[in-house]
Amino acid sequence: MPVTQQDIADQVGVSRTLVAHALNGTHGSRISADTQRVICEAARRMKYQPRKLTTHNIGYVLPIASLKLQAEATFVTYIEGELRRHGYRLVLAELDERNPEALRDSLNAKTVDGVIFMGWHGGAVQNILSPEVPYVLSSSEDGIPPEVPRVTIDVEETFANLTRHLLELGHQHFGLVLRNSDNPSQRHVKQGVRDALRDAGLPTKNLQCLIASGQDAAMALRKPNPPTALIVAPPSHVLPEMYGLCRAGIRVPDDVSVASAYDNFDFGRIQPHLTATNVFSKELAQILVRQMQQKIQDPGCSLPQVRLAGDVIARASTAPPPRRG
């Protein structure tokens, strides 16, 4: 027999109206955050299934500033197009790290049928939505429980693909430009490059980790046994690194090849056109939307976590390594 809101009210010891407010995220209700959390936890534990209603809206939560990056902005258009093809509208929203629960006011059972999160936010997403609103995650962060439906980038394989492309051109010494070499999220980036070097029979000492500063890479190229190819991990630092090389009189790709793991609108227009990967692909968007639909149709279903690697878009910024005198 299906669990009702009255069953949840009896279990928690509150009124059915209070349960309805908690599960629907009713704006302006005077329910406390602690009571709402207890009700939502009870609903999940009792496997409560909401009655079938539809708004034809899907929430999409991401840092709005990331839309300045062409790769992520393009991915939003892929998601929007795929949702529209299935009869849904896209609702953009941003999560306030200081008050994540406030997102319930705009994303609840009355406004959306489901939500796509682009960040795990330390697990906060699990408690933001009511059990009536299913969600799917698209984040490559560590520490995400295996039961969370996730469609995301295979970071290690993406950086391995980029390294293999450079190896095929003849490069053996690499510089990996990172935002912060101690950041745990960079571990997969470094591992992907090292895996490709190992598969090619090259030692990991052939990889130098550099800090994105616009100067670190140029200085490394002045030292003995310099890298002949640079892989820039943070997409926002690619253009400053290119400018730093130009200012130092280092030519791309004559003196050093440069590649980015994440494509950007400007990368096909600057000179030379920049090699990158298409990590935010239409295929990724299609799988993400398909999983979102499955969770809407059956919120209790178990879905596999999917990781896709980006394919290399070879452009003029990468070439065979220069001959050293």
Contacts in CASP RR format, 6 or more apart in sequence:
PFRMAT RR
TARGET T0000
AUTHOR 0000-0000-0000
METHOD contacts of the structure
MODEL  1
MPVTQQDIADQVGVSRTLVAHALNGTHGSRISADTQRVICEAARRMKYQP
RKLTTHNIGYVLPIASLKLQAEATFVTYIEGELRRHGYRLVLAELDERNP
EALRDSLNAKTVDGVIFMGWHGGAVQNILSPEVPYVLSSSEDGIPPEVPR
VTIDVEETFANLTRHLLELGHQHFGLVLRNSDNPSQRHVKQGVRDALRDA
GLPTKNLQCLIASGQDAAMALRKPNPPTALIVAPPSHVLPEMYGLCRAGI
RVPDDVSVASAYDNFDFGRIQPHLTATNVFSKELAQILVRQMQQKIQDPG
CSLPQVRLAGDVIARASTAPPPRRG
2 49 0 8 1.000
3 43 0 8 1.000
3 46 0 8 1.000
3 47 0 8 1.000
3 48 0 8 1.000
3 49 0 8 1.000
5 16 0 8 1.000
5 19 0 8 1.000
5 20 0 8 1.000
5 23 0 8 1.000
5 48 0 8 1.000
6 16 0 8 1.000
6 19 0 8 1.000
7 46 0 8 1.000
7 48 0 8 1.000
8 19 0 8 1.000
8 23 0 8 1.000
8 39 0 8 1.000
8 42 0 8 1.000
8 43 0 8 1.000
8 46 0 8 1.000
8 48 0 8 1.000
9 15 0 8 1.000
9 16 0 8 1.000
9 18 0 8 1.000
9 19 0 8 1.000
11 42 0 8 1.000
11 46 0 8 1.000
12 19 0 8 1.000
12 38 0 8 1.000
12 39 0 8 1.000
12 42 0 8 1.000
14 35 0 8 1.000
14 39 0 8 1.000
18 31 0 8 1.000
18 35 0 8 1.000
18 39 0 8 1.000
19 39 0 8 1.000
19 43 0 8 1.000
20 26 0 8 1.000
21 29 0 8 1.000
21 31 0 8 1.000
22 31 0 8 1.000
22 35 0 8 1.000
22 36 0 8 1.000
22 39 0 8 1.000
22 40 0 8 1.000
22 130 0 8 1.000
23 39 0 8 1.000
23 40 0 8 1.000
23 43 0 8 1.000
23 48 0 8 1.000
23 50 0 8 1.000
23 109 0 8 1.000
23 130 0 8 1.000
23 131 0 8 1.000
23 132 0 8 1.000
24 108 0 8 1.000
24 109 0 8 1.000
24 110 0 8 1.000
24 130 0 8 1.000
24 132 0 8 1.000
25 36 0 8 1.000
25 104 0 8 1.000
25 105 0 8 1.000
25 108 0 8 1.000
25 109 0 8 1.000
25 110 0 8 1.000
25 130 0 8 1.000
26 108 0 8 1.000
26 110 0 8 1.000
27 105 0 8 1.000
33 101 0 8 1.000
37 127 0 8 1.000
40 127 0 8 1.000
40 130 0 8 1.000
40 131 0 8 1.000
43 130 0 8 1.000
43 131 0 8 1.000
44 131 0 8 1.000
47 300 0 8 1.000
48 131 0 8 1.000
48 132 0 8 1.000
49 299 0 8 1.000
49 300 0 8 1.000
50 109 0 8 1.000
50 131 0 8 1.000
50 132 0 8 1.000
50 299 0 8 1.000
53 109 0 8 1.000
54 113 0 8 1.000
55 110 0 8 1.000
55 111 0 8 1.000
55 112 0 8 1.000
55 113 0 8 1.000
56 87 0 8 1.000
56 88 0 8 1.000
56 89 0 8 1.000
56 113 0 8 1.000
57 88 0 8 1.000
57 89 0 8 1.000
57 90 0 8 1.000
57 91 0 8 1.000
57 111 0 8 1.000
57 112 0 8 1.000
57 113 0 8 1.000
57 114 0 8 1.000
58 83 0 8 1.000
58 88 0 8 1.000
58 89 0 8 1.000
58 90 0 8 1.000
58 91 0 8 1.000
58 112 0 8 1.000
58 113 0 8 1.000
58 114 0 8 1.000
58 115 0 8 1.000
58 116 0 8 1.000
58 292 0 8 1.000
59 90 0 8 1.000
59 91 0 8 1.000
59 92 0 8 1.000
59 93 0 8 1.000
59 107 0 8 1.000
59 112 0 8 1.000
59 114 0 8 1.000
59 115 0 8 1.000
59 116 0 8 1.000
60 76 0 8 1.000
60 79 0 8 1.000
60 90 0 8 1.000
60 91 0 8 1.000
60 92 0 8 1.000
60 93 0 8 1.000
60 115 0 8 1.000
60 116 0 8 1.000
60 118 0 8 1.000
61 93 0 8 1.000
61 94 0 8 1.000
61 95 0 8 1.000
61 103 0 8 1.000
61 107 0 8 1.000
61 115 0 8 1.000
61 116 0 8 1.000
61 117 0 8 1.000
61 118 0 8 1.000
61 119 0 8 1.000
61 125 0 8 1.000
62 72 0 8 1.000
62 76 0 8 1.000
62 92 0 8 1.000
62 94 0 8 1.000
62 118 0 8 1.000
62 119 0 8 1.000
63 94 0 8 1.000
63 118 0 8 1.000
64 92 0 8 1.000
64 94 0 8 1.000
66 72 0 8 1.000
66 118 0 8 1.000
67 73 0 8 1.000
67 76 0 8 1.000
69 235 0 8 1.000
69 236 0 8 1.000
69 262 0 8 1.000
69 264 0 8 1.000
70 263 0 8 1.000
70 264 0 8 1.000
70 265 0 8 1.000
70 266 0 8 1.000
70 267 0 8 1.000
71 235 0 8 1.000
71 262 0 8 1.000
71 263 0 8 1.000
71 264 0 8 1.000
71 279 0 8 1.000
71 280 0 8 1.000
72 280 0 8 1.000
73 265 0 8 1.000
74 265 0 8 1.000
74 280 0 8 1.000
75 280 0 8 1.000
75 284 0 8 1.000
75 285 0 8 1.000
76 90 0 8 1.000
76 92 0 8 1.000
78 280 0 8 1.000
78 281 0 8 1.000
78 282 0 8 1.000
78 284 0 8 1.000
78 285 0 8 1.000
79 90 0 8 1.000
79 116 0 8 1.000
79 285 0 8 1.000
79 288 0 8 1.000
79 289 0 8 1.000
80 90 0 8 1.000
81 285 0 8 1.000
82 282 0 8 1.000
82 285 0 8 1.000
82 286 0 8 1.000
82 288 0 8 1.000
82 289 0 8 1.000
83 89 0 8 1.000
83 90 0 8 1.000
83 289 0 8 1.000
84 90 0 8 1.000
86 289 0 8 1.000
86 293 0 8 1.000
88 113 0 8 1.000
91 106 0 8 1.000
91 107 0 8 1.000
91 111 0 8 1.000
91 112 0 8 1.000
93 103 0 8 1.000
93 106 0 8 1.000
93 107 0 8 1.000
95 103 0 8 1.000
95 121 0 8 1.000
95 124 0 8 1.000
95 128 0 8 1.000
96 102 0 8 1.000
96 103 0 8 1.000
97 121 0 8 1.000
100 121 0 8 1.000
100 124 0 8 1.000
100 125 0 8 1.000
100 127 0 8 1.000
100 128 0 8 1.000
101 127 0 8 1.000
101 128 0 8 1.000
103 128 0 8 1.000
103 129 0 8 1.000
104 128 0 8 1.000
104 129 0 8 1.000
104 130 0 8 1.000
107 114 0 8 1.000
107 115 0 8 1.000
107 128 0 8 1.000
107 129 0 8 1.000
107 133 0 8 1.000
108 129 0 8 1.000
108 130 0 8 1.000
108 132 0 8 1.000
108 133 0 8 1.000
109 130 0 8 1.000
109 132 0 8 1.000
109 133 0 8 1.000
112 133 0 8 1.000
113 133 0 8 1.000
113 296 0 8 1.000
114 133 0 8 1.000
114 134 0 8 1.000
114 135 0 8 1.000
114 292 0 8 1.000
114 295 0 8 1.000
114 296 0 8 1.000
115 129 0 8 1.000
115 133 0 8 1.000
115 134 0 8 1.000
115 135 0 8 1.000
115 136 0 8 1.000
116 135 0 8 1.000
116 136 0 8 1.000
116 137 0 8 1.000
116 138 0 8 1.000
116 288 0 8 1.000
116 292 0 8 1.000
117 125 0 8 1.000
117 135 0 8 1.000
117 136 0 8 1.000
117 137 0 8 1.000
117 138 0 8 1.000
117 139 0 8 1.000
118 138 0 8 1.000
118 139 0 8 1.000
119 125 0 8 1.000
119 137 0 8 1.000
119 138 0 8 1.000
119 139 0 8 1.000
119 141 0 8 1.000
120 137 0 8 1.000
120 139 0 8 1.000
120 141 0 8 1.000
120 143 0 8 1.000
120 144 0 8 1.000
122 141 0 8 1.000
123 144 0 8 1.000
125 135 0 8 1.000
125 137 0 8 1.000
126 148 0 8 1.000
129 135 0 8 1.000
131 299 0 8 1.000
134 292 0 8 1.000
134 295 0 8 1.000
134 296 0 8 1.000
134 299 0 8 1.000
135 149 0 8 1.000
135 295 0 8 1.000
136 149 0 8 1.000
136 150 0 8 1.000
136 151 0 8 1.000
136 288 0 8 1.000
136 291 0 8 1.000
136 292 0 8 1.000
136 295 0 8 1.000
136 303 0 8 1.000
137 144 0 8 1.000
137 148 0 8 1.000
137 149 0 8 1.000
137 150 0 8 1.000
137 151 0 8 1.000
137 152 0 8 1.000
138 150 0 8 1.000
138 151 0 8 1.000
138 152 0 8 1.000
138 284 0 8 1.000
138 288 0 8 1.000
139 150 0 8 1.000
139 152 0 8 1.000
140 152 0 8 1.000
140 153 0 8 1.000
140 154 0 8 1.000
140 155 0 8 1.000
140 185 0 8 1.000
140 188 0 8 1.000
140 307 0 8 1.000
141 185 0 8 1.000
142 184 0 8 1.000
142 185 0 8 1.000
142 187 0 8 1.000
144 150 0 8 1.000
146 305 0 8 1.000
147 302 0 8 1.000
148 305 0 8 1.000
149 291 0 8 1.000
149 295 0 8 1.000
149 303 0 8 1.000
149 305 0 8 1.000
150 305 0 8 1.000
150 306 0 8 1.000
151 284 0 8 1.000
151 287 0 8 1.000
151 288 0 8 1.000
151 291 0 8 1.000
151 305 0 8 1.000
151 306 0 8 1.000
151 308 0 8 1.000
152 284 0 8 1.000
152 305 0 8 1.000
152 306 0 8 1.000
152 307 0 8 1.000
152 308 0 8 1.000
153 279 0 8 1.000
153 280 0 8 1.000
153 284 0 8 1.000
153 307 0 8 1.000
153 308 0 8 1.000
153 309 0 8 1.000
153 310 0 8 1.000
154 307 0 8 1.000
154 308 0 8 1.000
154 309 0 8 1.000
154 310 0 8 1.000
155 188 0 8 1.000
155 189 0 8 1.000
155 192 0 8 1.000
156 188 0 8 1.000
156 189 0 8 1.000
156 191 0 8 1.000
156 192 0 8 1.000
156 195 0 8 1.000
157 192 0 8 1.000
157 307 0 8 1.000
157 309 0 8 1.000
157 310 0 8 1.000
158 261 0 8 1.000
158 277 0 8 1.000
158 279 0 8 1.000
158 309 0 8 1.000
158 310 0 8 1.000
159 188 0 8 1.000
159 189 0 8 1.000
159 191 0 8 1.000
159 192 0 8 1.000
159 193 0 8 1.000
159 196 0 8 1.000
159 231 0 8 1.000
159 233 0 8 1.000
159 261 0 8 1.000
160 192 0 8 1.000
160 193 0 8 1.000
160 195 0 8 1.000
160 196 0 8 1.000
160 309 0 8 1.000
161 196 0 8 1.000
161 277 0 8 1.000
161 309 0 8 1.000
161 310 0 8 1.000
161 311 0 8 1.000
161 312 0 8 1.000
162 231 0 8 1.000
162 259 0 8 1.000
162 261 0 8 1.000
162 275 0 8 1.000
162 277 0 8 1.000
162 312 0 8 1.000
163 174 0 8 1.000
163 192 0 8 1.000
163 193 0 8 1.000
163 196 0 8 1.000
163 197 0 8 1.000
163 231 0 8 1.000
164 196 0 8 1.000
164 199 0 8 1.000
164 200 0 8 1.000
165 259 0 8 1.000
165 275 0 8 1.000
165 312 0 8 1.000
165 314 0 8 1.000
165 318 0 8 1.000
166 174 0 8 1.000
166 229 0 8 1.000
166 231 0 8 1.000
166 257 0 8 1.000
166 259 0 8 1.000
166 318 0 8 1.000
167 196 0 8 1.000
167 197 0 8 1.000
167 200 0 8 1.000
167 202 0 8 1.000
169 229 0 8 1.000
169 257 0 8 1.000
169 318 0 8 1.000
169 319 0 8 1.000
169 320 0 8 1.000
169 321 0 8 1.000
170 320 0 8 1.000
170 321 0 8 1.000
171 228 0 8 1.000
171 229 0 8 1.000
171 257 0 8 1.000
171 320 0 8 1.000
171 321 0 8 1.000
172 202 0 8 1.000
172 206 0 8 1.000
172 228 0 8 1.000
172 321 0 8 1.000
173 206 0 8 1.000
173 208 0 8 1.000
173 225 0 8 1.000
173 226 0 8 1.000
173 227 0 8 1.000
173 228 0 8 1.000
173 229 0 8 1.000
173 321 0 8 1.000
174 193 0 8 1.000
174 197 0 8 1.000
174 206 0 8 1.000
174 207 0 8 1.000
174 208 0 8 1.000
174 227 0 8 1.000
174 228 0 8 1.000
174 229 0 8 1.000
174 230 0 8 1.000
174 231 0 8 1.000
175 207 0 8 1.000
175 208 0 8 1.000
175 209 0 8 1.000
175 210 0 8 1.000
175 217 0 8 1.000
175 220 0 8 1.000
175 227 0 8 1.000
175 229 0 8 1.000
175 230 0 8 1.000
175 231 0 8 1.000
176 189 0 8 1.000
176 190 0 8 1.000
176 193 0 8 1.000
176 207 0 8 1.000
176 208 0 8 1.000
176 209 0 8 1.000
176 210 0 8 1.000
176 230 0 8 1.000
176 231 0 8 1.000
176 233 0 8 1.000
177 210 0 8 1.000
177 211 0 8 1.000
177 212 0 8 1.000
177 216 0 8 1.000
177 217 0 8 1.000
177 230 0 8 1.000
177 231 0 8 1.000
177 232 0 8 1.000
177 233 0 8 1.000
177 234 0 8 1.000
177 237 0 8 1.000
177 241 0 8 1.000
178 186 0 8 1.000
178 189 0 8 1.000
178 190 0 8 1.000
178 209 0 8 1.000
178 210 0 8 1.000
178 211 0 8 1.000
178 212 0 8 1.000
178 233 0 8 1.000
178 234 0 8 1.000
179 186 0 8 1.000
179 211 0 8 1.000
179 212 0 8 1.000
179 233 0 8 1.000
179 234 0 8 1.000
179 237 0 8 1.000
180 186 0 8 1.000
180 211 0 8 1.000
181 209 0 8 1.000
181 211 0 8 1.000
186 233 0 8 1.000
189 233 0 8 1.000
189 261 0 8 1.000
190 207 0 8 1.000
190 209 0 8 1.000
193 207 0 8 1.000
193 231 0 8 1.000
194 204 0 8 1.000
194 207 0 8 1.000
197 203 0 8 1.000
197 204 0 8 1.000
197 206 0 8 1.000
197 207 0 8 1.000
198 204 0 8 1.000
208 220 0 8 1.000
208 227 0 8 1.000
210 216 0 8 1.000
210 217 0 8 1.000
210 220 0 8 1.000
210 230 0 8 1.000
212 232 0 8 1.000
212 233 0 8 1.000
212 234 0 8 1.000
212 237 0 8 1.000
212 240 0 8 1.000
212 241 0 8 1.000
214 237 0 8 1.000
214 240 0 8 1.000
214 241 0 8 1.000
214 243 0 8 1.000
214 244 0 8 1.000
215 244 0 8 1.000
215 248 0 8 1.000
217 230 0 8 1.000
217 241 0 8 1.000
217 244 0 8 1.000
217 245 0 8 1.000
218 244 0 8 1.000
218 245 0 8 1.000
218 247 0 8 1.000
218 248 0 8 1.000
218 250 0 8 1.000
220 226 0 8 1.000
220 227 0 8 1.000
221 227 0 8 1.000
221 245 0 8 1.000
221 248 0 8 1.000
221 250 0 8 1.000
221 255 0 8 1.000
221 256 0 8 1.000
226 256 0 8 1.000
227 256 0 8 1.000
228 256 0 8 1.000
228 257 0 8 1.000
228 321 0 8 1.000
228 322 0 8 1.000
229 256 0 8 1.000
229 257 0 8 1.000
229 258 0 8 1.000
229 259 0 8 1.000
229 318 0 8 1.000
229 321 0 8 1.000
230 241 0 8 1.000
230 256 0 8 1.000
230 257 0 8 1.000
230 258 0 8 1.000
230 259 0 8 1.000
231 259 0 8 1.000
231 260 0 8 1.000
231 261 0 8 1.000
232 238 0 8 1.000
232 241 0 8 1.000
232 258 0 8 1.000
232 259 0 8 1.000
232 260 0 8 1.000
232 261 0 8 1.000
233 261 0 8 1.000
235 260 0 8 1.000
235 261 0 8 1.000
235 262 0 8 1.000
235 264 0 8 1.000
238 258 0 8 1.000
238 260 0 8 1.000
238 264 0 8 1.000
238 267 0 8 1.000
238 274 0 8 1.000
239 266 0 8 1.000
239 270 0 8 1.000
241 258 0 8 1.000
242 252 0 8 1.000
242 258 0 8 1.000
242 270 0 8 1.000
242 274 0 8 1.000
245 251 0 8 1.000
245 252 0 8 1.000
245 255 0 8 1.000
245 256 0 8 1.000
245 258 0 8 1.000
246 252 0 8 1.000
250 256 0 8 1.000
252 258 0 8 1.000
252 272 0 8 1.000
252 317 0 8 1.000
253 272 0 8 1.000
253 316 0 8 1.000
253 317 0 8 1.000
253 318 0 8 1.000
253 319 0 8 1.000
254 319 0 8 1.000
254 322 0 8 1.000
255 322 0 8 1.000
256 322 0 8 1.000
257 275 0 8 1.000
257 317 0 8 1.000
257 318 0 8 1.000
257 319 0 8 1.000
257 321 0 8 1.000
258 274 0 8 1.000
258 275 0 8 1.000
258 317 0 8 1.000
258 318 0 8 1.000
259 274 0 8 1.000
259 275 0 8 1.000
259 276 0 8 1.000
259 317 0 8 1.000
259 318 0 8 1.000
260 267 0 8 1.000
260 274 0 8 1.000
260 275 0 8 1.000
260 276 0 8 1.000
260 277 0 8 1.000
261 276 0 8 1.000
261 277 0 8 1.000
261 279 0 8 1.000
262 276 0 8 1.000
262 277 0 8 1.000
262 279 0 8 1.000
262 280 0 8 1.000
263 276 0 8 1.000
263 277 0 8 1.000
263 278 0 8 1.000
263 279 0 8 1.000
263 280 0 8 1.000
263 313 0 8 1.000
264 274 0 8 1.000
264 276 0 8 1.000
267 273 0 8 1.000
267 274 0 8 1.000
267 276 0 8 1.000
267 315 0 8 1.000
268 274 0 8 1.000
268 315 0 8 1.000
272 315 0 8 1.000
272 316 0 8 1.000
272 317 0 8 1.000
273 315 0 8 1.000
273 316 0 8 1.000
273 317 0 8 1.000
274 315 0 8 1.000
274 317 0 8 1.000
275 312 0 8 1.000
275 313 0 8 1.000
275 314 0 8 1.000
275 315 0 8 1.000
275 316 0 8 1.000
275 317 0 8 1.000
275 318 0 8 1.000
276 312 0 8 1.000
276 313 0 8 1.000
276 315 0 8 1.000
277 310 0 8 1.000
277 311 0 8 1.000
277 312 0 8 1.000
277 313 0 8 1.000
278 310 0 8 1.000
278 311 0 8 1.000
278 313 0 8 1.000
279 308 0 8 1.000
279 309 0 8 1.000
279 310 0 8 1.000
281 308 0 8 1.000
281 310 0 8 1.000
281 311 0 8 1.000
283 308 0 8 1.000
284 308 0 8 1.000
287 306 0 8 1.000
287 308 0 8 1.000
291 303 0 8 1.000
291 306 0 8 1.000
294 301 0 8 1.000
294 303 0 8 1.000
295 301 0 8 1.000
295 303 0 8 1.000
END
